[in-house]
Amino acid sequence: MVTEHKSPLTSSEIGVLWFQYMGDTMLLCVEKFSAAKERDDQVRSIYQDTISLMEKTTAQISRILLSEGIPLPQGFTDNDVNLDSPALYSDIYHLQYMKFNLNLRMAMTGLAMAESTRADVRKVYHDLSIAILDLDERTTSLLLQKGLYIRAPYITVGERAEFVHSSSFMGSFFGGEERKLLAAEIGTLFSNIRNNTMGKILLTGFSQVALSPNVREYMNRGVEIANKHIDIFTEFLREEDIPTPRSRIRVLPILRLPHFPTD
């Protein structure tokens, strides 16, 4: 029987494992806090299963790195989250955030899989991809069930396929005329508005409980950047009379923020 030669980890593999470890230990803090405050049993169940998955993944990554004599990153721990703090966000936002987070994790897991060749590393990301897809299916189904899923705009499509014959199709940047947005462009603009709105709300909550003035300023700067991007992307859709998701998203997450001194 032919056995695989276990080669050292490549730089790409070390990079994706390091990034995964740091990201998962940070998200464990966020999701443990969210699970502790969540009142909906179905949403809490998804959070708890996600927490179990991340704990399993970080343990697997730890074994791989340590077996190669690579020191573990200084990730986040339970000391970095206070589970006794008041809730920051509504149950609705928790579910929306879970969907947002799973979308990011699907993209990053696919990239990590593509950058990995060693069997044990690929096994981690293969199993992780399947588990994330299952969690995303549960989250999407629950959002649809509760009437909370935010869909991209519907559009009218042409009756036949058309071909591009000139680089002017690329628009004024390449010397052409402005044209109507493509379906893919509308979808990208929509996703960016939605993602920036989710991030803005997350940063708003963090900024109001941060003890460090520098951290609060950093978070508030993130809110300003998100607002700027939302305005720019929304204007593209408005120019073509395409419904924008901004107003719909804004009312879904309801912040429940305690008062903290600003000094």
N, C-alpha and C positions, 0 to 999 in steps of 0.2 A: 504494500500500500504506500502510495506517495504522500508524504506529509509536507505541509507548507513550511518553507523557511521563514522563521520569524525575524524579519528585518527590524532595525531600529526605527523609531518613529521619525517620520519626515518633519520638516519645519511646518508644513501645512497642517499635518495631523496634530502636532504640539499646539499650534495656533488655535485650531478649532476646539480642541479639548480644553485649552486654557480659557477661551472665550465662553464655552458652554458652562464650565465650572463657575466662573465668576457671575455669569448671568443667572444661572439657576440658584446659586446661594443668595443672590440679591432678591430674586423673585420669590424665593421661599419666605423671606421676611414679609414681603407685601401680601402674599397669598395666605400665609398663616394669620395675619392680622385681619384680612378680609373674611376668611372662613370663620374666625372667632366672632365677627360682628354680623355675619349673614343670618337673616331670619328665615329665608326660604330654604326648605329642606332640600329641594332639587338642586338649587344653585350651590348650596353648601356641599352637597355630595360631589359635584363636579370639582369644586375647589379642593376637597379632601383627596380625591383621586389624583388630581394634578400634583398636589403636595407629595403624595406617595411616589408618583412617577419621578419627580425631580430629586427626591431623596435617593431613590434607586439609581438614577443616572449619575448623580454626584459621587456615589459610592463606587460605581463602576469606573468612572474616570479616575478617581483617587487610586484605585488598584492598578490601573494601567500606568499612570504617571509614576507612582512609587516603584513599580516593578522595573522601570527603566532608570531609576535613580534620579528622577526629575522632581524637585521639590514642589509641593502643592502651592497653588496661589493662595494669598491671604484673602480668602473670600469673606462673605458676610455670615454672621451667626445669629443665634437667638438673642444675643446681647445687643443686637442692633435694632431690635423692634420691641416696643412696649405694648403687649397685648391687652393691658389694662386701660389704655388710652380710650377716649370716647371715639365712636364711629365717625369717620370723615365723609363717607359717601352713602348714597341710598342703595338698597338692594338692586334696583334697576341698573345703576351704574356698575355694580359688581359684575353683573351678567354681561353687560356691554364690554366692560374691560376684559373679561375672560375671552370673549370672541376676538377682540383686538389683539390680545396677547398671543392667542393660539395662531392667528394669521401670521404674526411675525415669526413665531417658532417654526411653523411649517416651512417658511422661506429659508430660515437659517439652517434648519436641519437638512434640507435638500442640498444647500451649498456645502455643508460639512460632509455629507455623503459623497458628493462629487469630488471633494478634495482629499478623500481618504482612500487608501489602498490596503492597509493591513487588516486582516480578517477580524481581529478583536475590536478594532475601532469601528469598522463598518457594521459589525454586529450591534454595537451600541446604538448607532444611528439608524440602522434598519428597524430595530425594535422600537426605538423612540419615535420614528416616523409613523409607524402603525398605531402606537398609543395616542399620539397627538391627533391623528386623523379621527380616531374614535371619539376623543374628547371634543373635537370640533364638531363632529356630527351631533353629539348630544347637546352641545351648546347652541348650535344653529337650530335644532329641532325645538329646543326650549324657548328660544327667542321667537320663533314662528308661532309656537303654541300660545305664547303670552302676547302676541301682536306687537312685539318690540323690534323685530328685525327691520333694519333700515336698508331698503333696496336702492340700487342705482336707478337713475331716471330711465323711463321707457322712451323709445324714439321710433319714428317712422322710417322704415327701410325702403330702399329702391326696389324696383321690379326686376332688375337684371344686373348682372355683374359688369363692372366697368374697369378699364385698364388705365394706368397712369402713363402718359406719353412724354411728360416734360418734368424737369427738375423744379419748375415753377410751382409744382404741386406742394413743395415743401414750404411755400409761403414767402412772405416779404423778406425773411432773413436771407433767402437765396435769390432775391430779385423778382419773385413772383408776387401775385396778388393774394390778399387774404381769402381764405376759403372757409367753408363750414367745417366744424369739428368732426373728426372721425369718431366712431363708436368707442374705439379703444382709448382715444383721447378724453372723451367724456367720462369713461370709466375711471381713468387715471386721475382726472381732476376731482371726481367724486370721492375716490378713495383717499386722496390727499386732504380734502376738506374734512372728511370723517376722522381720519387719523390725527390730524392736527387739533381737532376739537376734543378728541379723547385725551390727547396729551396735555392740552391746555387745562382741562378740568383736573387731571391728575396733579399737575404742577401747582394749580391754585390751592388744592388741599394741602400739599406739602409745604407751600410757602407760608400758610397760616399757622402751621404748628412747628416750623423750624425755629430752634432756639438761637442759632447763629445769624446775626444780621447779614453776613456775607452769603450764607446759604439762601436766606430769604431773597436777597437781591438777585442771586443767580437764578432762582426759580421764577421770580417775576420777569426777569429778562427772557426766560423761555416762554412765558405766557405772551409777552409782547411779540416775539418772533412768530409764535403760532398764530396769533391774531392777524399779523401781517400776511402770512401765507394764506390763511383762510380768505382774507379780503381779495387777494390777487386771484386765487383759483375761482372764487365765487363770481368775480367780475367776468371771467371768460364765459361761464355758463349763462350769466344774465344777458350778455351781449347777444346771445342766440336764443333768448327766451326759453332756456332749459331750466326746469325746476332745480333749485339748489337744496342740498340736504342740511344747510347750516341751521335754519330755524327748527327743523325737525329734530336734529341731534341735540340742540341746546336745551330743549325742555326735558329730555329724557333723564340725564343724570342730575340728581338733586343733591347738592352739597349740604351736609349737616355738620357745619364746622363750629367747634367751640371757640370761645373768645380767648385769645392769647395776647399778652402784653406785647407791644411793639418795641419797647425799650430793652 
